C-alpha cells in the first residue's frame, strides 16, 4: 500500500515537472489577458480615437523555423497604457499611419485598422521587412520586403504588397534594397550591388502597375565600403542619402550625399566623423528607417548616442543641434525607438530606475528642449512575458495629437 502511495506521488510529481517544463520551453508567451487585444477590439470604429503611438515588435526570421514566430502591434493610448495585438512574426516589419487608419503587416497577412477594419490574407509568406508607407496621390498603403535571391539564383527579389480597403495585390522589385523613403507620389529606393560595391538610386511608382525607374548611380569611392544609415529623404529639389564608412575598428566617417532631381548632379558633404571610439556599434541609429527627417528646410539625423545633427539645405551648414537627455553611450539597446513628426522628435526610452521602465519623450526640433515625457504602463510586463523566444522592436509611429 505504501509503495502504491509513493508511486502515485511520484507520478503526480513527474506530471507537475513535465507540465512546468512544457509551459516554459514550448509556450512562447504568457501575457496577461488585460495586455492583449482581440480582433473584436481592433474592429471597433473608435478603436484609434484615444491612441497616441504604435510600436511594432517581432521575433527574428530564424526563430520562425518552427512556425512559432510572432509579432506584437502595441497600441499606446494617451494615458500611457499599452495593449498589444499578437500577430504572425515578421523581422524588420513596420506599420504605416495615415489620417485615421493604420496599416499592419505580418508574415501572411496585412490589415487596415481604423475607420473600417479590413484584413487581406497573402499567398506568399514574408520573413524580412524593408518599409511600409502610404502613397497619398495613389491612396494606397504599401509594404516592401527583402525576400531573398530569386529561385533560379540569378538576381535578388524584393516583394511588394500594395493596396487599400478595396483589395491588395503583389509585385516584385528585382533588386536588394539598402534604404528607402516615401514621397507623396512614389517610393525612392537605394539599391545595393554588394559584389560591385555600388549603390543606385531608383524610384518606384504605383500608377496602373508597379514600375521601377533608374535615376542615378551614387558616386561612392570604389575603395570604401558604405552602409546606409537613414531613409532616402527628398525635398522639391534634391534627394538626400546618409552613408557611413568604417576606417577601422575605432574610427568612422559619415557622409551626406545630395543629388539634384533635375540634373542628377551629386554633392558630397562630410557629415559626422567618429574618432577613437571605444565601440562604433553604439553610434548606429536606433532605427535606420526613422533616423532622419526634413523639417523647414533643415535635415535632422539622430545617431545611436542620442545626438541630433542638422544640415541646413539652404546654407549647407552642419551642426550638432542637441542631444537627448541622459542618453546612453552603450551599444546595448532595450527596444528604444525614434520617430520624427512635424516639428518634434519622439523617442521611446528605457530606464531601470523607472517603475514602468519604458517612457515616451517628445523633443522640440527648433530648440532641442524636451517638452513632454509619458510613462508607459504594461509594455515592460508584456516583454517580460515572452518565453523561449526573443522579441525586438522594429518601428514606432506617433498619431496626430490634435
C-alpha positions as CSV (number, residue, x, y, z in Angstrom):
1,X,0.0,0.0,0.0
2,X,2.8,2.4,0.9
3,X,4.6,1.5,-2.3
4,X,1.4,2.4,-4.3
5,X,1.1,5.7,-2.5
6,X,4.8,6.5,-3.1
7,X,4.4,5.6,-6.8
8,X,1.3,7.7,-7.1
9,X,3.1,10.7,-5.5
10,X,6.0,10.1,-7.8
11,X,3.7,10.1,-10.9
12,X,2.0,13.3,-9.8
13,X,5.3,14.9,-9.1
14,X,6.6,13.9,-12.5
15,X,3.5,15.2,-14.1
16,X,3.9,18.6,-12.4
17,X,7.5,18.8,-13.6
18,X,6.5,17.9,-17.2
19,X,3.7,20.5,-17.1
20,X,6.0,23.3,-16.0
21,X,8.8,22.2,-18.4
22,X,6.3,22.2,-21.3
23,X,5.0,25.6,-20.2
24,X,8.5,27.1,-20.0
25,X,10.0,25.5,-23.1
26,X,7.1,25.3,-25.5
27,X,4.9,28.3,-24.7
28,X,6.4,31.4,-26.3
29,X,4.2,33.9,-24.4
30,X,2.1,34.1,-21.3
31,X,1.0,37.7,-21.3
32,X,-2.0,38.5,-19.1
33,X,-5.3,39.0,-21.0
34,X,-5.5,42.7,-19.9
35,X,-2.4,43.4,-22.0
36,X,-3.7,41.7,-25.2
37,X,-6.1,43.0,-27.8
38,X,-8.6,40.8,-29.6
39,X,-9.7,41.1,-33.2
40,X,-13.0,42.3,-31.9
41,X,-11.2,45.1,-30.1
42,X,-9.5,46.5,-33.2
43,X,-12.6,46.1,-35.3
44,X,-14.3,48.8,-33.3
45,X,-14.8,52.1,-35.3
46,X,-13.5,54.2,-32.5
47,X,-10.5,52.0,-31.6
48,X,-7.9,54.6,-32.6
49,X,-9.6,57.6,-31.0
50,X,-7.5,57.7,-27.8
51,X,-4.3,56.3,-29.2
52,X,-1.0,58.2,-29.1
53,X,1.5,55.8,-30.6
54,X,2.0,52.3,-32.0
55,X,5.1,50.2,-31.5
56,X,5.9,47.1,-33.7
57,X,7.9,44.2,-32.2
58,X,8.7,40.8,-33.6
59,X,10.8,37.7,-33.4
60,X,13.6,37.3,-35.9
61,X,13.2,35.3,-39.1
62,X,15.3,32.4,-37.9
63,X,13.0,32.0,-34.9
64,X,10.1,31.1,-37.2
65,X,11.6,27.9,-38.4
66,X,9.3,26.0,-36.0
67,X,6.3,28.2,-37.1
68,X,6.2,29.7,-33.7
69,X,7.5,33.2,-34.6
70,X,5.2,36.1,-33.6
71,X,4.9,39.9,-33.5
72,X,3.1,42.5,-31.5
73,X,1.4,45.7,-32.6
74,X,1.5,47.6,-29.3
75,X,-1.0,50.4,-29.2
76,X,-0.2,53.1,-26.5
77,X,-3.1,55.4,-25.5
78,X,-2.8,59.0,-24.5
79,X,-2.6,58.0,-20.8
80,X,0.4,55.7,-21.5
81,X,-1.4,52.4,-21.3
82,X,-0.1,49.7,-23.7
83,X,-2.1,46.9,-25.2
84,X,-0.9,44.5,-27.9
85,X,-2.4,42.7,-30.8
86,X,-0.5,39.4,-31.3
87,X,0.2,38.5,-35.0
88,X,2.5,36.2,-37.0
89,X,6.2,37.2,-36.9
90,X,7.9,39.5,-39.4
91,X,11.5,40.5,-38.7
92,X,12.1,44.3,-39.5
93,X,8.4,44.7,-40.0
94,X,6.8,48.1,-39.7
95,X,3.5,50.0,-39.7
96,X,2.0,52.9,-41.7
97,X,-0.3,55.6,-40.4
98,X,-2.4,57.9,-42.5
99,X,-5.3,60.0,-41.2
100,X,-7.4,57.7,-39.0
101,X,-6.1,54.5,-40.5
102,X,-3.2,52.1,-39.6
103,X,-1.7,49.6,-41.9
104,X,-0.4,46.4,-40.1
105,X,1.6,43.7,-41.7
106,X,2.7,40.2,-40.7
107,X,4.1,37.1,-42.3
108,X,1.0,36.0,-44.1
109,X,-1.5,38.9,-43.9
110,X,-2.0,42.7,-44.0
111,X,-4.7,44.6,-42.1
112,X,-6.2,48.0,-42.1
113,X,-7.4,49.3,-38.7
114,X,-9.4,52.5,-38.2
115,X,-12.4,53.8,-39.9
116,X,-13.1,50.4,-41.2
117,X,-11.4,47.1,-40.4
118,X,-10.2,45.0,-43.3
119,X,-7.8,42.1,-43.5
120,X,-6.2,40.5,-46.5
121,X,-4.5,37.1,-46.4
122,X,-1.4,36.9,-48.6
123,X,-0.5,33.8,-50.6
124,X,3.3,34.2,-50.2
125,X,4.8,34.4,-46.7
126,X,7.3,37.1,-46.0
127,X,10.0,37.0,-43.3
128,X,12.0,40.2,-43.5
129,X,10.5,43.7,-44.0
130,X,12.1,46.8,-45.5
131,X,9.5,49.6,-45.4
132,X,5.8,50.3,-45.1
133,X,4.1,53.6,-46.0
134,X,1.3,55.4,-47.7
135,X,1.3,56.9,-51.2
136,X,-1.1,59.9,-50.9
137,X,-1.6,60.6,-54.7
138,X,-2.5,56.9,-55.3
139,X,-4.3,56.5,-52.0
140,X,-2.6,53.2,-51.3
141,X,-0.7,51.6,-48.5
142,X,2.4,49.5,-49.4
143,X,5.0,47.3,-47.9
144,X,8.3,46.2,-49.4
145,X,10.2,43.1,-48.3
146,X,13.8,41.9,-48.7
147,X,12.6,38.5,-49.8
148,X,15.9,36.9,-50.9
149,X,17.6,35.6,-54.0
150,X,15.4,34.6,-56.9
151,X,14.7,30.9,-57.2
152,X,17.0,30.5,-60.2
153,X,19.8,32.1,-58.3
154,X,20.0,35.0,-60.7
155,X,19.4,38.3,-59.0
156,X,17.6,39.4,-55.9
157,X,13.9,39.8,-55.2
158,X,12.2,42.4,-53.1
159,X,8.5,41.6,-53.0
160,X,5.8,44.3,-52.6
161,X,2.3,44.3,-51.2
162,X,0.2,47.3,-52.1
163,X,-3.5,48.3,-52.0
164,X,-6.3,49.9,-49.9
165,X,-9.6,48.9,-48.4
166,X,-10.8,47.5,-51.8
167,X,-8.0,45.0,-52.4
168,X,-4.3,44.3,-52.1
169,X,-2.0,43.0,-54.9
170,X,1.6,41.9,-55.0
171,X,4.6,42.5,-57.3
172,X,8.3,42.5,-57.0
173,X,11.4,44.8,-57.3
174,X,14.4,42.8,-58.8
175,X,17.0,44.4,-56.5
176,X,18.4,44.3,-53.0
177,X,17.3,47.5,-51.2
178,X,19.6,49.2,-48.7
179,X,17.4,52.1,-47.9
180,X,14.1,53.7,-48.9
181,X,11.9,56.7,-48.5
182,X,8.4,57.9,-49.3
183,X,7.2,60.9,-51.3
184,X,3.6,61.8,-52.0
185,X,3.5,60.0,-55.3
186,X,6.3,57.4,-55.2
187,X,8.8,55.4,-53.2
188,X,12.5,56.2,-53.6
189,X,14.8,53.2,-53.1
190,X,18.6,52.9,-52.8
191,X,19.6,49.6,-54.2
192,X,23.0,48.0,-53.5
193,X,25.1,45.6,-55.5
194,X,27.4,44.2,-52.9
195,X,29.7,42.4,-55.4
196,X,30.3,45.5,-57.4
197,X,30.3,47.8,-54.3
198,X,27.7,50.1,-56.0
199,X,24.6,52.0,-54.9
200,X,21.9,53.1,-57.4
201,X,19.0,55.5,-56.7
202,X,15.7,54.4,-58.2
203,X,12.1,55.4,-57.9
204,X,9.0,53.1,-57.6
205,X,5.6,54.3,-58.8
206,X,2.2,52.7,-58.5
207,X,0.1,54.1,-61.3
208,X,-1.6,51.4,-63.2
209,X,1.1,48.9,-62.2
210,X,4.3,48.9,-60.2
211,X,7.2,50.5,-62.2
212,X,10.8,50.9,-61.3
213,X,12.9,53.6,-62.9
214,X,16.6,54.1,-62.6
215,X,17.6,57.6,-61.6
216,X,21.4,57.6,-60.9
217,X,24.4,55.7,-59.7
218,X,25.8,57.1,-56.5
219,X,29.4,58.3,-56.8
220,X,30.8,56.4,-53.8
221,X,34.6,55.7,-53.7
222,X,35.3,52.2,-55.0
223,X,37.9,51.5,-52.3
224,X,35.5,52.1,-49.4
225,X,32.5,50.0,-48.3
226,X,29.5,52.0,-47.2
227,X,26.3,51.3,-45.2
228,X,23.1,53.3,-45.4
229,X,22.2,54.8,-42.0
230,X,18.9,56.6,-42.9
231,X,15.9,56.6,-45.1
232,X,16.1,58.2,-48.6
233,X,15.0,61.8,-48.0
234,X,13.9,64.3,-50.5
235,X,12.5,67.9,-50.9
236,X,11.4,69.7,-54.1
237,X,15.0,70.0,-55.4
238,X,17.1,67.2,-54.1
239,X,17.4,63.6,-52.9
240,X,19.5,63.0,-49.7
241,X,21.4,59.9,-48.6
242,X,23.4,59.3,-45.4
243,X,26.1,56.7,-45.8
244,X,28.8,55.6,-43.4
245,X,32.2,54.1,-44.0
246,X,34.3,52.5,-41.2
247,X,38.0,53.4,-41.4
248,X,39.0,50.9,-38.7
249,X,37.5,49.4,-35.5
250,X,37.6,52.8,-33.8
251,X,37.1,55.5,-36.5
252,X,34.3,56.1,-38.9
253,X,33.1,58.8,-41.3
254,X,29.5,59.6,-42.2
255,X,28.8,61.3,-45.5
256,X,25.8,63.2,-46.8
257,X,25.1,62.8,-50.5
258,X,22.8,65.3,-52.2
259,X,21.5,64.6,-55.7
260,X,19.8,67.2,-57.8
261,X,16.4,65.9,-59.0
262,X,16.6,67.6,-62.4
263,X,20.3,67.4,-63.4
264,X,21.2,64.4,-61.2
265,X,24.4,66.3,-60.2
266,X,25.8,65.0,-56.9
267,X,27.4,66.8,-54.0
268,X,29.1,65.1,-51.0
269,X,29.4,66.6,-47.5
270,X,31.5,65.4,-44.6
271,X,28.6,65.0,-42.1
272,X,29.9,63.3,-39.0
273,X,33.3,61.9,-38.0
274,X,33.8,59.5,-35.2
275,X,37.4,59.3,-33.8
276,X,38.9,56.9,-31.2
277,X,35.5,55.4,-30.3
278,X,35.5,52.6,-27.8
279,X,32.7,50.9,-29.7
280,X,31.4,52.2,-33.1
281,X,28.3,50.0,-32.7
282,X,27.0,52.4,-30.2
283,X,26.8,55.1,-32.8
284,X,24.4,53.1,-35.0
285,X,20.9,54.8,-35.1
286,X,18.1,53.2,-33.1
287,X,16.3,52.6,-36.3
288,X,17.6,53.3,-39.8
289,X,14.1,53.7,-41.2
290,X,13.3,56.5,-38.7
291,X,16.7,58.2,-38.1
292,X,16.4,61.2,-40.4
293,X,13.8,63.8,-41.4
294,X,13.5,67.2,-43.2
295,X,11.5,70.0,-41.5
296,X,11.5,73.6,-42.5
297,X,14.5,73.2,-44.9
298,X,16.6,71.5,-42.1
299,X,17.7,67.9,-42.4
300,X,17.7,66.2,-38.9
301,X,19.6,63.0,-38.2
302,X,19.8,61.2,-34.8
303,X,22.5,58.6,-34.1
304,X,22.7,55.9,-31.5
305,X,24.3,58.2,-29.0
306,X,21.2,60.3,-28.9
307,X,23.0,63.2,-30.8
308,X,20.9,65.1,-33.3
309,X,22.9,66.6,-36.2
310,X,21.4,69.0,-38.7
311,X,22.1,70.1,-42.3
312,X,20.7,73.4,-43.5
313,X,19.6,72.7,-47.0
314,X,19.9,76.4,-47.9
315,X,23.2,77.4,-46.3
316,X,24.7,73.9,-46.2
317,X,25.7,74.5,-42.5
318,X,26.2,71.3,-40.5
319,X,26.0,71.3,-36.7
320,X,25.3,69.2,-33.6
321,X,21.9,70.6,-32.8
322,X,21.1,68.9,-29.5
323,X,21.3,65.6,-27.6
324,X,18.7,63.5,-25.8
325,X,18.7,63.9,-22.0
326,X,20.6,61.2,-20.2
327,X,21.3,59.3,-23.4
328,X,23.2,56.0,-23.0
329,X,26.5,55.6,-24.7
330,X,26.1,51.8,-24.6
331,X,25.6,49.6,-27.7
332,X,23.1,47.6,-25.7
333,X,19.6,48.6,-26.8
334,X,16.3,47.9,-24.9
335,X,13.8,48.3,-27.7
336,X,14.4,52.1,-27.8
337,X,13.0,53.8,-31.0
338,X,12.8,57.2,-32.6
339,X,10.3,58.9,-34.8
340,X,10.1,62.4,-36.3
341,X,6.8,64.0,-36.8
342,X,6.0,67.7,-37.7
343,X,8.3,69.8,-35.5
344,X,9.0,67.1,-32.9
345,X,11.3,64.1,-32.3
346,X,9.6,61.3,-30.3
347,X,11.8,58.8,-28.5
348,X,10.8,55.6,-26.8
349,X,13.2,55.4,-23.8
350,X,14.1,52.7,-21.3
351,X,15.3,53.2,-17.7
352,X,15.8,50.6,-15.0
353,X,15.2,53.3,-12.4
354,X,11.6,53.8,-13.5
355,X,8.8,51.6,-12.2
356,X,7.3,51.0,-15.6
357,X,10.8,51.0,-17.3
358,X,9.6,52.5,-20.7
359,X,8.5,56.1,-21.4
360,X,7.9,58.2,-24.5
361,X,9.6,61.6,-24.8
362,X,9.0,64.5,-27.1
363,X,11.7,67.0,-28.1
364,X,11.2,70.3,-29.9
365,X,13.3,70.3,-33.1
366,X,13.6,74.1,-33.1
367,X,15.4,74.4,-29.7
368,X,16.1,70.8,-28.7
369,X,14.1,71.1,-25.5
370,X,12.2,68.1,-24.1
371,X,8.6,69.2,-23.9
372,X,6.9,66.0,-22.6
373,X,7.5,62.6,-21.1
374,X,4.9,59.9,-20.8
375,X,5.4,56.7,-18.7
376,X,4.1,53.6,-20.5
377,X,2.3,51.0,-18.4
378,X,2.2,47.4,-19.4
379,X,5.0,47.3,-22.0
380,X,7.7,46.0,-19.7
381,X,5.3,43.4,-18.4
382,X,4.4,42.4,-21.9
383,X,8.0,41.9,-22.9
384,X,8.8,40.1,-19.7
385,X,6.1,37.6,-20.5
386,X,7.9,36.4,-23.6
387,X,9.5,32.9,-23.1
388,X,11.6,30.7,-25.3
389,X,11.8,33.4,-28.0
390,X,13.4,36.8,-28.3
391,X,11.4,39.8,-29.5
392,X,12.8,43.1,-30.8
393,X,11.3,46.5,-31.7
394,X,11.4,47.5,-35.3
395,X,9.2,50.5,-35.7
396,X,7.5,53.4,-33.8
397,X,4.8,55.7,-35.2
398,X,3.0,58.5,-33.4
399,X,-0.5,59.5,-34.2
400,X,-1.8,63.0,-34.8
401,X,-2.1,64.6,-31.3
402,X,-4.6,67.3,-32.1
